[in-house]
Amino acid sequence: MPKVFHPVANAADIAPGELKYVEAGGKAICLANVNGEFYALNNACTHERAPLADGTLEGTRLQCPVHGGVFDVVSGEPLRYPATWPVKTYSVRIEDGIILVGIRT
């Protein structure tokens, strides 16, 4: 399956420590800016599908806004209960200040 990169946001519009909801290739995505490095993961918490973009980001730790589960934005791995399943992550690249998210087709 080839990966298609979709433009989703201007990098300058997402400050370090911020999260942003975007869509790419029909997927709901949570973008995270960790000290100028961007990460993309599925926007739905694996515990009860809460929107992760409404959560909080400390370093690479994203806390779900509903029940407090925590995920690593780099790997998608759960770091704190009640999150027990990883969240899907996506490739990110920046071209001319535009964030692109890679989605397999």
Secondary structure by P-SEA (a helix, b strand, c coil): cbbbbbbccccccccccbbbbbbccccbbbbbbcccbbbbccccccccccccccccccccbbbbcccbbbbccccccccccccccccbbbbbbbcccbbbbbbcc
